[in-house]
Amino acid sequence: MFKTYLLLFIAIAFEIIATSALKASEQFSKPWPSLLTVIGYATAFYFLSLSLNKLNLGIAYAIWSGVGIIMISVVGLFLFKQKLDLPAVIGIVLIVCGVVVINVFSKSVSH
């Protein structure tokens, strides 16, 4: 199961890279960030598809989106100087709580 989660986290890492490059591409007007966006998303979805051989689709997507939201918020803060207000932080905390509940308590997840 470790390998399956490793594949999922590789997918998430590439999704974070691609999303960051998407912002930097300025609506695909800059070639290198645009290329990185396309390659990053293709790689992310490839690794996500590999993880889905063993993971429940809903569980994998919950982890993908939850971790992705947190990490892209951190990237936005440090790389693009985008600050979050209190309601945004509370929402992100609730997403994290949801991912934890799914992974700790759900019988849909292989433990």
Protein Blocks (a to p, Z undefined) as FASTA:
>chain_A
ZZmmmmmmmmmmmmmmmmmmmmmnnnolafklmmmmmmmmmmmmmmmmmmmmmmcfklmm
mmmmmmmmmmmmmmmmmmnopacdfklmmmmmmmmmmmmmmmmmpmkbcZZ
